[in-house]
Amino acid sequence: MKIASTIARYLLGLMFVIFGLNGFLNFIHQPPPPNPLAIQFFVAVGASHFAAFFFALQFIGGLLLLSGFYVPLALTVLAAELYNILAFHLTLAPASIAPALLASVLWVLVFLEYRSSFAGILTARPALPETNPVLENAAAVPQR
């Protein structure tokens, strides 16, 4: 499983680096989507410069995956990216959903390897942080 996860991490990182850079450099030309609502969506996202933020997060998340540093952070950021990508394709362009599904499967494979890093947020009733008596006593001491 570790080998599959490592391969998935590199492939997912490569996908997001390439598509993140493509958002800025436009080296992979795509035909306009057939759905007029999708065209309106792209116009609004491009005119508002939201796309730059979206592509920058894709690029940074992909670099983090390729480097192996902060992989749980990259997975968290890219989960939000994948949600938006899947939502767009499911609602506005279902014919071109294949790369989004592939990225989702790769994301799950990487997540399974790093799931222990998410143990705290995946707990139904997390433990409350313990109070620090030193800090409580420091607050009670009057300031001079």
TIMI-2910 file (N, C-alpha, C, CB; in pm, 1 decimal, decimal comma, always signed):
<rs>
+----------+----------+----------+----------+----------+----------+----------+----------+----------+----------+----------+----------+------+
!      n_x !      n_y !      n_z !     ca_x !     ca_y !     ca_z !      c_x !      c_y !      c_z !     cb_x !     cb_y !     cb_z ! resn !
+----------+----------+----------+----------+----------+----------+----------+----------+----------+----------+----------+----------+------+
!    +82,0 !   -119,8 !     +0,0 !     +0,0 !     +0,0 !     +0,0 !    +86,2 !   +125,9 !     +0,0 !    -93,2 !     +0,0 !   +120,3 !  Met !
!   +202,0 !   +118,9 !    +66,8 !   +289,2 !   +236,2 !    +74,1 !   +340,2 !   +275,0 !    -64,8 !   +407,8 !   +209,1 !   +168,4 !  Lys !
!   +371,2 !   +177,4 !   -146,8 !   +419,8 !   +207,0 !   -282,1 !   +308,4 !   +269,6 !   -364,7 !   +472,5 !    +78,7 !   -351,2 !  Ile !
!   +187,1 !   +215,2 !   -355,0 !    +72,8 !   +271,6 !   -428,4 !    +44,3 !   +414,0 !   -382,7 !    -52,6 !   +184,1 !   -409,3 !  Ala !
!    +54,7 !   +438,0 !   -252,2 !    +31,0 !   +572,0 !   -199,4 !   +137,9 !   +670,7 !   -247,2 !    +27,5 !   +568,5 !    -46,3 !  Ser !
!   +260,8 !   +626,1 !   -250,0 !   +369,9 !   +713,4 !   -295,9 !   +353,3 !   +746,9 !   -444,1 !   +507,4 !   +646,2 !   -271,6 !  Thr !
!   +320,1 !   +647,5 !   -523,6 !   +296,6 !   +671,4 !   -666,7 !   +177,8 !   +765,6 !   -684,6 !   +271,4 !   +537,4 !   -741,9 !  Ile !
!    +71,4 !   +742,2 !   -607,9 !    -46,9 !   +829,3 !   -615,6 !    -12,5 !   +972,2 !   -574,6 !   -159,8 !   +774,9 !   -526,1 !  Ala !
!    +72,9 !   +987,4 !   -470,7 !   +113,2 !  +1121,6 !   -425,9 !   +188,2 !  +1195,3 !   -536,0 !   +200,9 !  +1112,5 !   -299,5 !  Arg !
!   +280,2 !  +1126,3 !   -601,9 !   +354,5 !  +1190,4 !   -711,1 !   +264,4 !  +1223,0 !   -830,2 !   +469,1 !  +1100,3 !   -756,5 !  Tyr !
!   +176,1 !  +1131,2 !   -867,1 !    +85,5 !  +1157,1 !   -979,7 !    -10,1 !  +1272,0 !   -948,9 !     +5,6 !  +1030,7 !  -1014,0 !  Leu !
!    -65,4 !  +1271,9 !   -827,1 !   -156,5 !  +1379,7 !   -788,4 !    -83,3 !  +1513,2 !   -782,1 !   -221,6 !  +1348,9 !   -652,8 !  Leu !
!    +36,6 !  +1511,1 !   -725,9 !   +116,1 !  +1634,0 !   -721,3 !   +148,5 !  +1685,6 !   -860,3 !   +244,8 !  +1610,8 !   -644,4 !  Gly !
!   +183,7 !  +1594,4 !   -949,0 !   +213,7 !  +1633,4 !  -1087,1 !    +90,4 !  +1689,9 !  -1156,5 !   +267,5 !  +1513,6 !  -1165,9 !  Leu !
!    -25,2 !  +1626,4 !  -1134,4 !   -149,5 !  +1676,9 !  -1194,8 !   -177,8 !  +1819,6 !  -1149,9 !   -268,4 !  +1585,8 !  -1158,3 !  Met !
!   -167,9 !  +1843,3 !  -1019,1 !   -201,6 !  +1976,3 !   -968,2 !    -96,5 !  +2080,6 !  -1004,3 !   -218,6 !  +1971,3 !   -817,8 !  Phe !
!    +29,5 !  +2042,9 !  -1012,0 !   +131,4 !  +2139,0 !  -1056,2 !   +106,5 !  +2177,0 !  -1202,3 !   +274,8 !  +2079,8 !  -1038,9 !  Val !
!    +80,6 !  +2078,1 !  -1286,3 !    +59,0 !  +2105,3 !  -1429,3 !    -67,3 !  +2188,2 !  -1450,5 !    +49,4 !  +1973,4 !  -1508,7 !  Ile !
!   -179,1 !  +2147,5 !  -1389,4 !   -303,4 !  +2222,2 !  -1410,2 !   -301,4 !  +2356,8 !  -1339,1 !   -422,5 !  +2140,6 !  -1362,2 !  Phe !
!   -228,7 !  +2366,5 !  -1227,4 !   -213,5 !  +2496,3 !  -1162,2 !   -133,1 !  +2592,6 !  -1248,0 !   -147,0 !  +2479,8 !  -1026,5 !  Gly !
!    -23,4 !  +2544,1 !  -1306,2 !    +55,9 !  +2628,1 !  -1397,6 !    -22,4 !  +2662,1 !  -1523,3 !   +186,7 !  +2557,6 !  -1435,6 !  Leu !
!   -101,0 !  +2566,0 !  -1571,1 !   -180,3 !  +2590,4 !  -1690,8 !   -278,2 !  +2706,1 !  -1669,8 !   -256,2 !  +2463,7 !  -1730,7 !  Asn !
!   -324,6 !  +2723,9 !  -1548,3 !   -414,2 !  +2835,8 !  -1520,0 !   -347,8 !  +2969,9 !  -1542,3 !   -464,4 !  +2827,6 !  -1378,7 !  Gly !
!   -215,8 !  +2975,4 !  -1525,0 !   -142,9 !  +3100,5 !  -1544,9 !    -81,8 !  +3111,4 !  -1684,1 !    -34,2 !  +3113,6 !  -1440,9 !  Phe !
!    -31,2 !  +2999,8 !  -1737,0 !    +42,5 !  +3003,0 !  -1863,3 !    -38,4 !  +2958,2 !  -1984,2 !   +163,2 !  +2917,6 !  -1851,9 !  Leu !
!   -149,3 !  +2888,3 !  -1961,3 !   -239,5 !  +2842,9 !  -2066,9 !   -166,9 !  +2767,9 !  -2178,8 !   -313,6 !  +2961,1 !  -2125,1 !  Asn !
!    -91,7 !  +2664,7 !  -2141,2 !    -21,2 !  +2585,0 !  -2241,5 !   -100,3 !  +2461,9 !  -2283,6 !   +114,0 !  +2542,7 !  -2188,3 !  Phe !
!   -207,1 !  +2426,5 !  -2211,9 !   -297,6 !  +2319,5 !  -2252,9 !   -428,6 !  +2386,9 !  -2293,8 !   -319,9 !  +2212,4 !  -2136,8 !  Ile !
!   -447,4 !  +2401,7 !  -2422,6 !   -567,1 !  +2470,4 !  -2470,7 !   -685,7 !  +2375,6 !  -2467,2 !   -545,9 !  +2524,9 !  -2613,4 !  His !
!   -796,5 !  +2425,8 !  -2416,4 !   -917,4 !  +2345,7 !  -2406,5 !  -1029,1 !  +2414,7 !  -2483,4 !   -957,5 !  +2323,4 !  -2258,6 !  Gln !
!  -1112,2 !  +2336,7 !  -2550,0 !  -1226,4 !  +2398,4 !  -2617,7 !  -1325,1 !  +2450,6 !  -2513,6 !  -1296,0 !  +2296,9 !  -2713,2 !  Pro !
!  -1402,4 !  +2551,7 !  -2548,5 !  -1501,1 !  +2601,6 !  -2452,6 !  -1606,1 !  +2495,1 !  -2423,0 !  -1568,5 !  +2729,2 !  -2505,9 !  Pro !
!  -1656,1 !  +2492,9 !  -2301,4 !  -1758,2 !  +2392,0 !  -2268,8 !  -1886,5 !  +2417,6 !  -2346,0 !  -1787,2 !  +2391,1 !  -2117,9 !  Pro !
!  -1960,0 !  +2311,7 !  -2377,5 !  -2083,1 !  +2329,3 !  -2454,9 !  -2196,1 !  +2395,0 !  -2375,1 !  -2129,8 !  +2195,6 !  -2506,4 !  Pro !
!  -2190,4 !  +2386,0 !  -2244,1 !  -2295,6 !  +2440,6 !  -2159,9 !  -2277,6 !  +2592,0 !  -2145,3 !  -2295,3 !  +2372,0 !  -2021,4 !  Asn !
!  -2376,7 !  +2673,5 !  -2182,2 !  -2362,5 !  +2818,4 !  -2169,0 !  -2345,3 !  +2864,2 !  -2024,4 !  -2482,1 !  +2886,5 !  -2229,0 !  Pro !
!  -2401,8 !  +2790,6 !  -1930,0 !  -2382,5 !  +2826,6 !  -1789,1 !  -2237,2 !  +2807,6 !  -1746,7 !  -2474,5 !  +2742,9 !  -1699,2 !  Leu !
!  -2172,6 !  +2705,8 !  -1798,9 !  -2031,5 !  +2683,6 !  -1768,6 !  -1946,6 !  +2797,4 !  -1824,7 !  -1984,4 !  +2548,2 !  -1825,6 !  Ala !
!  -1981,6 !  +2845,8 !  -1941,2 !  -1909,3 !  +2959,3 !  -2000,0 !  -1927,1 !  +3082,2 !  -1912,0 !  -1958,9 !  +2988,2 !  -2144,4 !  Ile !
!  -2049,3 !  +3108,1 !  -1866,7 !  -2073,9 !  +3221,3 !  -1776,5 !  -1994,4 !  +3206,4 !  -1647,1 !  -2224,1 !  +3233,4 !  -1745,0 !  Gln !
!  -1986,7 !  +3083,8 !  -1596,7 !  -1910,1 !  +3057,8 !  -1474,9 !  -1762,7 !  +3092,7 !  -1496,7 !  -1924,8 !  +2909,7 !  -1431,9 !  Phe !
!  -1705,5 !  +3046,0 !  -1608,6 !  -1564,6 !  +3075,2 !  -1637,6 !  -1541,0 !  +3225,2 !  -1654,2 !  -1520,0 !  +3001,0 !  -1764,2 !  Phe !
!  -1634,1 !  +3294,0 !  -1717,6 !  -1619,6 !  +3438,7 !  -1734,5 !  -1620,0 !  +3508,2 !  -1598,6 !  -1732,6 !  +3494,8 !  -1823,8 !  Val !
!  -1712,6 !  +3469,1 !  -1511,3 !  -1721,4 !  +3531,4 !  -1378,9 !  -1597,8 !  +3501,0 !  -1294,0 !  -1847,6 !  +3483,5 !  -1306,2 !  Ala !
!  -1552,2 !  +3376,4 !  -1297,3 !  -1434,9 !  +3338,2 !  -1218,3 !  -1309,6 !  +3408,7 !  -1270,8 !  -1415,4 !  +3185,0 !  -1221,1 !  Val !
!  -1298,1 !  +3419,5 !  -1401,1 !  -1182,0 !  +3486,8 !  -1459,2 !  -1183,5 !  +3636,8 !  -1434,9 !  -1175,6 !  +3459,8 !  -1607,3 !  Gly !
!  -1299,2 !  +3699,5 !  -1450,2 !  -1308,7 !  +3844,7 !  -1432,5 !  -1287,8 !  +3886,1 !  -1287,2 !  -1444,3 !  +3894,6 !  -1481,1 !  Ala !
!  -1326,2 !  +3800,9 !  -1194,2 !  -1312,1 !  +3835,1 !  -1052,2 !  -1173,8 !  +3800,6 !   -997,3 !  -1418,3 !  +3763,3 !   -970,8 !  Ser !
!  -1089,5 !  +3740,8 !  -1075,8 !   -954,5 !  +3696,8 !  -1038,2 !   -957,0 !  +3586,4 !   -932,7 !   -873,6 !  +3815,1 !   -986,5 !  His !
!  -1072,5 !  +3524,6 !   -911,6 !  -1080,9 !  +3408,7 !   -822,9 !   -999,9 !  +3293,7 !   -880,4 !  -1227,8 !  +3365,9 !   -801,7 !  Phe !
!   -992,8 !  +3285,1 !  -1010,8 !   -920,3 !  +3176,5 !  -1076,4 !   -772,2 !  +3178,2 !  -1038,8 !   -936,0 !  +3186,3 !  -1228,5 !  Ala !
!   -714,0 !  +3295,9 !  -1024,7 !   -572,4 !  +3304,5 !   -987,7 !   -548,3 !  +3242,4 !   -850,7 !   -525,2 !  +3450,8 !   -988,4 !  Ala !
!   -636,6 !  +3269,8 !   -758,1 !   -627,1 !  +3210,6 !   -624,2 !   -642,4 !  +3059,0 !   -631,8 !   -734,3 !  +3270,4 !   -530,3 !  Phe !
!   -739,3 !  +3015,1 !   -708,4 !   -768,2 !  +2872,6 !   -725,5 !   -647,8 !  +2800,5 !   -786,3 !   -893,0 !  +2852,9 !   -814,7 !  Phe !
!   -590,8 !  +2857,0 !   -892,4 !   -476,8 !  +2793,3 !   -958,6 !   -350,8 !  +2800,6 !   -873,0 !   -451,2 !  +2858,7 !  -1093,9 !  Phe !
!   -334,2 !  +2906,4 !   -796,8 !   -217,7 !  +2916,5 !   -707,4 !   -223,3 !  +2808,3 !   -600,3 !   -211,2 !  +3056,4 !   -641,3 !  Ala !
!   -342,4 !  +2784,9 !   -544,1 !   -354,8 !  +2679,0 !   -443,8 !   -330,6 !  +2541,2 !   -504,7 !   -492,8 !  +2683,7 !   -378,8 !  Leu !
!   -374,4 !  +2521,2 !   -627,6 !   -346,8 !  +2394,9 !   -695,7 !   -196,1 !  +2375,8 !   -711,9 !   -417,0 !  +2390,7 !   -833,4 !  Gln !
!   -128,8 !  +2478,2 !   -757,2 !    +15,3 !  +2471,7 !   -780,8 !    +91,5 !  +2446,8 !   -650,0 !    +64,4 !  +2601,9 !   -846,9 !  Phe !
!    +58,4 !  +2522,5 !   -545,8 !   +127,3 !  +2506,6 !   -417,4 !    +99,2 !  +2370,0 !   -356,8 !    +84,9 !  +2616,8 !   -319,7 !  Ile !
!    -27,2 !  +2326,6 !   -362,1 !    -60,4 !  +2193,8 !   -310,4 !    +13,1 !  +2083,5 !   -385,8 !   -210,6 !  +2170,4 !   -318,6 !  Gly !
!    +21,8 !  +2097,9 !   -517,0 !    +95,1 !  +2000,1 !   -596,8 !   +242,7 !  +1996,9 !   -562,7 !    +77,9 !  +2029,5 !   -743,3 !  Gly !
!   +303,1 !  +2114,2 !   -542,7 !   +444,6 !  +2119,1 !   -504,1 !   +467,2 !  +2054,2 !   -368,1 !   +494,3 !  +2264,1 !   -501,6 !  Leu !
!   +375,2 !  +2077,9 !   -274,7 !   +388,4 !  +2015,0 !   -142,9 !   +380,7 !  +1863,0 !   -153,5 !   +279,4 !  +2066,6 !    -47,8 !  Leu !
!   +291,0 !  +1813,3 !   -237,2 !   +281,9 !  +1668,1 !   -255,2 !   +408,6 !  +1612,1 !   -318,2 !   +160,8 !  +1632,5 !   -341,4 !  Leu !
!   +460,8 !  +1681,7 !   -417,4 !   +582,9 !  +1633,6 !   -483,4 !   +703,3 !  +1637,8 !   -390,1 !   +611,6 !  +1716,7 !   -608,0 !  Leu !
!   +709,0 !  +1738,8 !   -303,9 !   +822,6 !  +1751,2 !   -213,3 !   +813,9 !  +1655,0 !    -95,5 !   +832,5 !  +1892,9 !   -162,5 !  Ser !
!   +692,8 !  +1615,8 !    -57,5 !   +675,4 !  +1528,5 !    +57,6 !   +666,6 !  +1603,2 !   +189,4 !   +787,5 !  +1431,1 !    +63,9 !  Gly !
!   +676,7 !  +1735,1 !   +185,8 !   +664,0 !  +1816,6 !   +305,6 !   +520,0 !  +1865,3 !   +319,5 !   +762,1 !  +1936,1 !   +301,2 !  Phe !
!   +469,9 !  +1868,4 !   +441,7 !   +335,4 !  +1918,6 !   +471,3 !   +228,1 !  +1848,5 !   +386,4 !   +329,7 !  +2070,1 !   +447,7 !  Tyr !
!   +241,4 !  +1718,1 !   +371,8 !   +145,0 !  +1643,3 !   +291,2 !     +3,2 !  +1652,9 !   +348,4 !   +187,3 !  +1497,0 !   +281,8 !  Val !
!    -16,7 !  +1643,1 !   +482,1 !   -154,2 !  +1659,4 !   +532,3 !   -213,3 !  +1797,1 !   +500,7 !   -157,2 !  +1636,9 !   +682,7 !  Pro !
!   -132,6 !  +1902,1 !   +506,4 !   -180,1 !  +2035,7 !   +469,1 !   -217,8 !  +2038,7 !   +321,3 !    -72,3 !  +2142,6 !   +499,3 !  Leu !
!   -133,8 !  +1980,0 !   +237,0 !   -163,1 !  +1974,9 !    +93,9 !   -291,6 !  +1897,8 !    +67,6 !    -46,8 !  +1911,1 !    +17,6 !  Ala !
!   -311,3 !  +1786,3 !   +138,2 !   -433,3 !  +1708,8 !   +120,0 !   -556,5 !  +1788,1 !   +162,3 !   -425,3 !  +1578,7 !   +198,7 !  Leu !
!   -543,9 !  +1865,9 !   +268,1 !   -656,5 !  +1947,3 !   +314,4 !   -692,0 !  +2054,4 !   +212,1 !   -623,7 !  +2012,2 !   +449,3 !  Thr !
!   -592,1 !  +2123,7 !   +162,3 !   -615,8 !  +2228,8 !    +62,1 !   -671,1 !  +2168,5 !    -66,3 !   -485,5 !  +2306,4 !    +32,3 !  Val !
!   -612,4 !  +2058,6 !   -109,1 !   -654,8 !  +1998,2 !   -235,0 !   -790,7 !  +1928,9 !   -223,5 !   -550,4 !  +1898,8 !   -282,1 !  Leu !
!   -832,6 !  +1892,4 !   -102,3 !   -967,5 !  +1838,1 !    -84,6 !  -1070,5 !  +1944,5 !   -119,8 !   -988,6 !  +1788,0 !    +60,6 !  Ala !
!  -1045,8 !  +2066,9 !    -77,0 !  -1137,1 !  +2176,3 !   -111,8 !  -1133,8 !  +2202,8 !   -262,3 !  -1100,3 !  +2304,7 !    -34,0 !  Ala !
!  -1016,3 !  +2196,8 !   -320,1 !  -1003,3 !  +2215,6 !   -464,9 !  -1080,2 !  +2105,6 !   -539,4 !   -853,4 !  +2215,2 !   -507,0 !  Glu !
!  -1060,8 !  +1981,8 !   -496,2 !  -1129,3 !  +1870,3 !   -561,9 !  -1280,4 !  +1879,4 !   -546,0 !  -1079,7 !  +1737,9 !   -505,9 !  Leu !
!  -1325,3 !  +1925,5 !   -431,4 !  -1469,3 !  +1943,3 !   -412,5 !  -1524,0 !  +2042,1 !   -516,5 !  -1500,0 !  +1993,2 !   -268,4 !  Tyr !
!  -1455,3 !  +2153,9 !   -534,5 !  -1499,6 !  +2253,5 !   -632,0 !  -1493,4 !  +2199,6 !   -774,7 !  -1414,7 !  +2379,7 !   -620,5 !  Asn !
!  -1389,1 !  +2126,5 !   -805,5 !  -1375,3 !  +2070,3 !   -939,4 !  -1486,7 !  +1969,1 !   -966,2 !  -1237,1 !  +2004,0 !   -956,4 !  Ile !
!  -1510,5 !  +1880,4 !   -868,5 !  -1616,9 !  +1781,5 !   -885,3 !  -1754,4 !  +1846,9 !   -893,1 !  -1613,8 !  +1681,3 !   -770,8 !  Leu !
!  -1777,9 !  +1947,8 !   -811,1 !  -1907,4 !  +2017,1 !   -813,8 !  -1929,4 !  +2083,0 !   -950,4 !  -1915,1 !  +2123,5 !   -700,6 !  Ala !
!  -1824,1 !  +2144,2 !  -1004,5 !  -1836,5 !  +2206,4 !  -1136,7 !  -1870,9 !  +2100,8 !  -1241,0 !  -1705,7 !  +2279,8 !  -1175,4 !  Phe !
!  -1796,2 !  +1991,9 !  -1242,3 !  -1818,1 !  +1890,3 !  -1346,2 !  -1950,6 !  +1817,7 !  -1329,1 !  -1704,9 !  +1789,5 !  -1345,4 !  His !
!  -1991,0 !  +1792,6 !  -1207,3 !  -2118,5 !  +1725,0 !  -1185,6 !  -2237,4 !  +1811,1 !  -1228,1 !  -2132,5 !  +1686,6 !  -1039,6 !  Leu !
!  -2225,6 !  +1942,8 !  -1208,6 !  -2339,9 !  +2030,2 !  -1236,4 !  -2334,6 !  +2097,2 !  -1373,3 !  -2348,9 !  +2135,7 !  -1131,0 !  Thr !
!  -2215,1 !  +2128,7 !  -1422,6 !  -2205,8 !  +2208,5 !  -1544,9 !  -2139,5 !  +2138,6 !  -1663,2 !  -2131,5 !  +2332,5 !  -1515,7 !  Leu !
!  -2053,6 !  +2042,0 !  -1639,0 !  -1982,2 !  +1976,4 !  -1749,4 !  -1956,3 !  +1829,2 !  -1717,4 !  -1848,8 !  +2048,7 !  -1778,1 !  Ala !
!  -2060,7 !  +1748,2 !  -1706,8 !  -2040,8 !  +1608,2 !  -1667,2 !  -1963,6 !  +1524,3 !  -1768,9 !  -2173,6 !  +1544,4 !  -1642,9 !  Pro !
!  -1959,3 !  +1564,4 !  -1892,6 !  -1889,5 !  +1485,2 !  -1994,0 !  -1738,1 !  +1483,2 !  -1972,4 !  -1920,6 !  +1539,5 !  -2132,4 !  Ala !
!  -1684,2 !  +1584,5 !  -1905,3 !  -1538,6 !  +1592,4 !  -1886,8 !  -1498,4 !  +1569,1 !  -1741,3 !  -1487,0 !  +1728,5 !  -1933,4 !  Ser !
!  -1568,3 !  +1481,8 !  -1673,4 !  -1542,5 !  +1458,2 !  -1531,3 !  -1430,5 !  +1357,3 !  -1505,7 !  -1668,4 !  +1410,4 !  -1464,7 !  Ile !
!  -1384,4 !  +1285,5 !  -1607,0 !  -1287,2 !  +1176,6 !  -1587,9 !  -1159,9 !  +1221,2 !  -1514,3 !  -1249,1 !  +1118,1 !  -1722,9 !  Ala !
!  -1093,2 !  +1331,7 !  -1552,9 !   -973,0 !  +1371,2 !  -1477,3 !  -1002,6 !  +1404,5 !  -1331,5 !   -907,7 !  +1490,7 !  -1543,2 !  Pro !
!  -1119,3 !  +1461,2 !  -1303,8 !  -1155,6 !  +1492,7 !  -1165,9 !  -1176,2 !  +1365,4 !  -1085,0 !  -1282,1 !  +1578,8 !  -1161,9 !  Ala !
!  -1236,0 !  +1264,6 !  -1145,8 !  -1254,0 !  +1136,5 !  -1076,6 !  -1120,1 !  +1067,8 !  -1052,0 !  -1346,0 !  +1044,3 !  -1157,7 !  Leu !
!  -1030,4 !  +1073,6 !  -1149,4 !   -897,4 !  +1016,4 !  -1132,2 !   -824,2 !  +1086,4 !  -1018,4 !   -816,5 !  +1027,0 !  -1262,5 !  Leu !
!   -829,8 !  +1219,1 !  -1014,7 !   -764,4 !  +1294,5 !   -907,7 !   -825,4 !  +1259,2 !   -772,0 !   -775,9 !  +1446,3 !   -933,7 !  Ala !
!   -955,9 !  +1236,5 !   -768,1 !  -1021,3 !  +1200,3 !   -641,7 !   -974,7 !  +1063,7 !   -592,6 !  -1173,9 !  +1200,5 !   -658,2 !  Ser !
!   -962,0 !   +968,2 !   -683,4 !   -913,5 !   +835,1 !   -645,4 !   -769,2 !   +844,4 !   -595,8 !   -923,4 !   +736,6 !   -765,2 !  Val !
!   -686,0 !   +921,1 !   -664,4 !   -547,5 !   +938,8 !   -620,5 !   -542,7 !  +1005,9 !   -483,8 !   -468,3 !  +1021,6 !   -723,2 !  Leu !
!   -629,8 !  +1105,1 !   -462,8 !   -634,7 !  +1174,9 !   -334,4 !   -667,6 !  +1076,3 !   -222,0 !   -739,2 !  +1289,2 !   -338,3 !  Trp !
!   -764,7 !   +988,9 !   -244,6 !   -803,7 !   +890,4 !   -142,5 !   -687,1 !   +796,5 !   -112,7 !   -927,5 !   +809,2 !   -188,9 !  Val !
!   -614,7 !   +753,6 !   -214,3 !   -499,8 !   +664,7 !   -192,6 !   -392,4 !   +732,1 !   -107,2 !   -439,9 !   +621,2 !   -327,1 !  Leu !
!   -367,7 !   +859,2 !   -133,1 !   -269,0 !   +931,8 !    -52,4 !   -322,5 !   +953,3 !    +89,1 !   -233,8 !  +1068,0 !   -118,0 !  Val !
!   -450,1 !   +989,1 !    +99,2 !   -510,9 !  +1012,2 !   +230,0 !   -501,5 !   +888,6 !   +318,4 !   -656,6 !  +1053,7 !   +214,0 !  Phe !
!   -524,6 !   +770,5 !   +261,5 !   -519,5 !   +647,9 !   +341,1 !   -382,9 !   +628,1 !   +404,8 !   -554,1 !   +527,5 !   +254,8 !  Leu !
!   -278,2 !   +669,6 !   +337,8 !   -143,0 !   +657,4 !   +393,7 !   -120,8 !   +757,5 !   +507,3 !    -37,3 !   +678,6 !   +283,6 !  Glu !
!   -184,4 !   +875,1 !   +499,6 !   -163,3 !   +981,8 !   +597,8 !   -283,1 !  +1000,5 !   +690,6 !   -133,5 !  +1112,3 !   +526,5 !  Tyr !
!   -372,3 !   +902,3 !   +697,8 !   -495,8 !   +920,0 !   +775,7 !   -469,3 !   +942,0 !   +923,2 !   -585,4 !   +800,0 !   +758,8 !  Arg !
!   -359,5 !   +892,8 !   +976,3 !   -330,4 !   +914,9 !  +1118,5 !   -308,5 !  +1063,3 !  +1148,9 !   -206,5 !   +834,2 !  +1160,4 !  Ser !
!   -266,2 !  +1139,8 !  +1050,0 !   -248,9 !  +1284,0 !  +1069,3 !   -381,8 !  +1355,8 !  +1086,1 !   -173,2 !  +1343,7 !   +952,3 !  Ser !
!   -490,1 !  +1291,8 !  +1045,0 !   -623,0 !  +1352,2 !  +1052,4 !   -705,2 !  +1294,5 !  +1167,1 !   -697,0 !  +1332,4 !   +921,0 !  Phe !
!   -642,1 !  +1218,2 !  +1256,2 !   -715,1 !  +1148,9 !  +1362,4 !   -796,7 !  +1245,5 !  +1447,8 !   -618,2 !  +1071,5 !  +1450,5 !  Ala !
!   -742,6 !  +1360,3 !  +1479,6 !   -813,2 !  +1454,8 !  +1565,4 !   -937,5 !  +1513,2 !  +1502,3 !   -722,1 !  +1564,9 !  +1603,8 !  Gly !
!   -933,7 !  +1541,4 !  +1374,8 !  -1050,3 !  +1603,3 !  +1312,1 !  -1153,1 !  +1501,2 !  +1266,9 !  -1007,4 !  +1686,9 !  +1194,4 !  Ile !
!  -1116,0 !  +1374,2 !  +1266,4 !  -1209,7 !  +1270,2 !  +1227,6 !  -1270,3 !  +1198,6 !  +1348,3 !  -1140,9 !  +1170,3 !  +1137,9 !  Leu !
!  -1261,3 !  +1260,6 !  +1464,8 !  -1316,5 !  +1204,1 !  +1587,3 !  -1453,3 !  +1265,5 !  +1612,7 !  -1221,7 !  +1228,3 !  +1707,8 !  Thr !
!  -1552,1 !  +1180,6 !  +1644,2 !  -1688,0 !  +1230,9 !  +1666,3 !  -1695,2 !  +1320,6 !  +1789,3 !  -1785,7 !  +1114,6 !  +1681,3 !  Ala !
!  -1629,6 !  +1283,4 !  +1895,4 !  -1627,9 !  +1363,8 !  +2018,1 !  -1482,6 !  +1382,6 !  +2060,3 !  -1711,9 !  +1295,8 !  +2133,0 !  Arg !
!  -1418,1 !  +1486,2 !  +2010,0 !  -1277,3 !  +1506,0 !  +2044,1 !  -1260,5 !  +1544,6 !  +2190,9 !  -1215,5 !  +1613,5 !  +1954,2 !  Pro !
!  -1148,8 !  +1509,4 !  +2245,8 !  -1117,5 !  +1544,5 !  +2383,9 !  -1092,5 !  +1694,9 !  +2393,0 !   -994,1 !  +1464,6 !  +2435,2 !  Ala !
!  -1140,1 !  +1754,0 !  +2500,2 !  -1116,0 !  +1895,8 !  +2521,8 !   -972,3 !  +1915,1 !  +2566,3 !  -1214,4 !  +1954,1 !  +2626,1 !  Leu !
!   -911,8 !  +2026,9 !  +2526,6 !   -773,5 !  +2049,6 !  +2569,2 !   -768,0 !  +2066,6 !  +2721,1 !   -713,8 !  +2174,3 !  +2498,4 !  Pro !
!   -665,0 !  +2009,5 !  +2779,9 !   -648,7 !  +2022,2 !  +2924,5 !   -600,4 !  +2162,4 !  +2956,7 !   -549,8 !  +1916,0 !  +2979,4 !  Glu !
!   -643,1 !  +2211,8 !  +3071,8 !   -599,9 !  +2345,0 !  +3112,2 !   -459,6 !  +2337,7 !  +3167,9 !   -696,2 !  +2405,5 !  +3215,8 !  Thr !
!   -386,7 !  +2443,7 !  +3149,5 !   -249,7 !  +2452,2 !  +3195,7 !   -248,7 !  +2531,4 !  +3326,2 !   -157,7 !  +2518,2 !  +3088,2 !  Asn !
!   -217,5 !  +2467,0 !  +3442,8 !   -222,2 !  +2539,4 !  +3570,1 !   -122,7 !  +2654,3 !  +3576,3 !   -196,1 !  +2444,3 !  +3684,3 !  Pro !
!    -11,3 !  +2644,6 !  +3506,1 !    +86,8 !  +2753,5 !  +3507,3 !    +26,9 !  +2877,6 !  +3444,2 !   +215,8 !  +2712,7 !  +3433,3 !  Val !
!    -42,7 !  +2862,3 !  +3334,0 !   -104,9 !  +2977,2 !  +3267,8 !   -219,2 !  +3033,3 !  +3350,3 !   -155,3 !  +2938,1 !  +3129,5 !  Leu !
!   -296,3 !  +2946,1 !  +3417,8 !   -405,5 !  +2995,6 !  +3501,1 !   -352,0 !  +3078,3 !  +3617,5 !   -490,0 !  +2878,9 !  +3553,6 !  Glu !
!   -242,9 !  +3030,8 !  +3680,0 !   -184,0 !  +3104,8 !  +3791,8 !   -120,3 !  +3233,8 !  +3744,3 !    -80,5 !  +3019,2 !  +3864,1 !  Asn !
!    -64,2 !  +3233,7 !  +3625,2 !     -3,0 !  +3355,4 !  +3572,3 !   -106,6 !  +3462,9 !  +3547,2 !    +72,5 !  +3325,4 !  +3443,9 !  Ala !
!   -225,5 !  +3422,8 !  +3508,6 !   -331,1 !  +3519,5 !  +3485,6 !   -380,7 !  +3580,3 !  +3615,3 !   -445,6 !  +3455,2 !  +3412,0 !  Ala !
!   -371,8 !  +3504,4 !  +3724,0 !   -419,4 !  +3553,0 !  +3853,1 !   -319,7 !  +3647,1 !  +3921,0 !   -448,8 !  +3436,0 !  +3944,1 !  Ala !
!   -192,6 !  +3642,7 !  +3881,3 !    -90,2 !  +3728,1 !  +3942,6 !   -108,1 !  +3870,6 !  +3891,3 !    +54,0 !  +3675,3 !  +3911,2 !  Val !
!   -119,2 !  +3967,9 !  +3981,0 !   -135,4 !  +4106,7 !  +3934,2 !     -9,2 !  +4157,0 !  +3865,0 !   -170,6 !  +4199,4 !  +4051,9 !  Pro !
!    -30,7 !  +4235,8 !  +3763,0 !    +80,6 !  +4294,4 !  +3688,1 !   +135,3 !  +4415,8 !  +3762,3 !    +35,9 !  +4334,1 !  +3545,5 !  Gln !
!   +263,6 !  +4438,0 !  +3758,2 !   +324,5 !  +4555,1 !  +3825,5 !   +330,6 !  +4672,9 !  +3734,9 !   +463,7 !  +4523,4 !  +3874,9 !  Arg !
+----------+----------+----------+----------+----------+----------+----------+----------+----------+----------+----------+----------+------+
</rs>
